[in-house]
Amino acid sequence: MAPCFARTREGRWLRRHAHRFGFIVRYPAGGRGVTGFAHESWHFRFVGPPLARHMRREGIATLEEAFGRSVGGS
């Protein structure tokens, strides 16, 4: 069985450096209550370097939190 992407050398590198290139983990671990989706370590989303860097710097884990939204759209 293949290892989880997050535990591969490439997955660890991407997790550490993705924000520099404008990417975030779209469905982070522990974010299901906010996003409505289970963690997907391989699912990166391009949001642009300014937003990705801001999210990392401020400790914002999800797009929903970045834009003040939740699964219910409130």
Sine and cosine of phi, psi and omega as CSV:
sin_phi,cos_phi,sin_psi,cos_psi,sin_omega,cos_omega
0.00,0.00,0.69,-0.72,0.00,-1.00
-0.94,0.34,0.57,-0.82,0.04,-1.00
-0.93,0.36,0.41,-0.91,0.09,-1.00
-0.85,0.52,0.67,-0.74,-0.03,-1.00
-0.79,0.61,-0.62,0.78,-0.04,-1.00
-0.88,0.48,-0.42,0.91,-0.04,-1.00
-0.99,-0.11,0.00,1.00,0.05,-1.00
-0.99,0.15,0.32,-0.95,0.04,-1.00
-0.86,0.52,-0.67,0.74,0.00,-1.00
-0.91,0.41,-0.66,0.75,0.02,-1.00
-0.89,0.45,-0.66,0.75,0.03,-1.00
-0.91,0.41,-0.66,0.75,0.02,-1.00
-0.89,0.46,-0.73,0.68,-0.04,-1.00
-0.88,0.47,-0.67,0.75,0.00,-1.00
-0.87,0.50,-0.63,0.77,-0.03,-1.00
-0.97,0.24,-0.48,0.88,-0.17,-0.99
-0.89,-0.46,-0.14,0.99,-0.10,-0.99
-0.82,0.57,-0.64,0.77,-0.05,-1.00
-0.87,0.49,-0.52,0.86,0.00,-1.00
-0.90,0.44,-0.43,0.90,-0.04,-1.00
-0.95,-0.30,0.10,1.00,0.08,-1.00
1.00,-0.06,0.32,0.95,-0.03,-1.00
-0.92,-0.39,0.49,-0.87,0.11,-0.99
-0.76,-0.66,0.36,-0.93,0.18,-0.98
-0.96,0.26,0.89,-0.46,-0.12,-0.99
-0.93,0.37,-0.64,0.77,-0.01,-1.00
-0.84,-0.54,1.00,0.10,-0.08,-1.00
-0.96,0.28,0.34,-0.94,0.09,-1.00
-0.85,0.52,0.68,-0.73,0.02,-1.00
0.99,0.17,0.06,1.00,-0.06,-1.00
-0.98,-0.19,0.08,1.00,-0.08,-1.00
-0.84,0.54,-0.62,0.78,0.00,-1.00
-0.91,0.42,-0.40,0.92,-0.01,-1.00
-1.00,-0.08,-0.69,0.72,-0.09,-1.00
-1.00,-0.03,-0.43,0.90,-0.08,-1.00
1.00,0.07,0.04,1.00,-0.02,-1.00
-0.81,-0.58,0.56,-0.83,0.08,-1.00
-0.93,0.37,0.35,-0.94,0.02,-1.00
-0.83,0.56,0.73,-0.69,0.09,-1.00
-0.74,-0.67,0.99,-0.15,-0.11,-0.99
-0.91,0.41,-0.34,0.94,-0.04,-1.00
-1.00,-0.08,-0.14,0.99,-0.15,-0.99
-1.00,-0.03,1.00,-0.07,0.05,-1.00
-0.98,-0.20,0.56,-0.83,-0.02,-1.00
-0.80,-0.60,0.71,-0.71,0.07,-1.00
-0.99,0.16,0.83,-0.55,0.04,-1.00
-0.83,-0.55,-0.04,1.00,-0.03,-1.00
1.00,-0.09,0.57,-0.82,-0.03,-1.00
-0.84,0.54,-0.67,0.74,-0.02,-1.00
-0.87,0.50,-0.72,0.69,-0.02,-1.00
-0.94,0.34,-0.68,0.73,0.00,-1.00
-0.87,0.49,-0.68,0.74,0.02,-1.00
-0.92,0.39,-0.66,0.75,0.04,-1.00
-0.87,0.49,-0.73,0.69,-0.01,-1.00
-0.87,0.49,-0.69,0.72,0.01,-1.00
-0.91,0.41,-0.73,0.68,-0.03,-1.00
-0.87,0.50,-0.65,0.76,-0.06,-1.00
-1.00,0.00,-0.07,1.00,-0.01,-1.00
0.96,0.28,0.47,0.88,0.01,-1.00
-1.00,0.03,0.87,-0.49,-0.13,-0.99
-1.00,0.04,-0.48,0.88,-0.11,-0.99
-0.77,-0.64,0.38,-0.92,0.08,-1.00
-0.89,0.45,-0.59,0.81,0.01,-1.00
-0.86,0.52,-0.68,0.73,0.03,-1.00
-0.93,0.36,-0.61,0.79,0.00,-1.00
-0.88,0.47,-0.55,0.83,-0.05,-1.00
-0.96,-0.29,0.18,0.98,0.06,-1.00
0.92,0.38,0.57,0.82,0.00,-1.00
-0.88,-0.47,0.26,-0.96,0.12,-0.99
-0.72,-0.70,0.03,-1.00,-0.03,-1.00
-0.81,0.58,-0.63,0.78,-0.02,-1.00
-0.96,0.27,-0.10,0.99,0.04,-1.00
0.99,0.14,0.19,0.98,-0.02,-1.00
-1.00,0.09,0.00,0.00,0.00,0.00
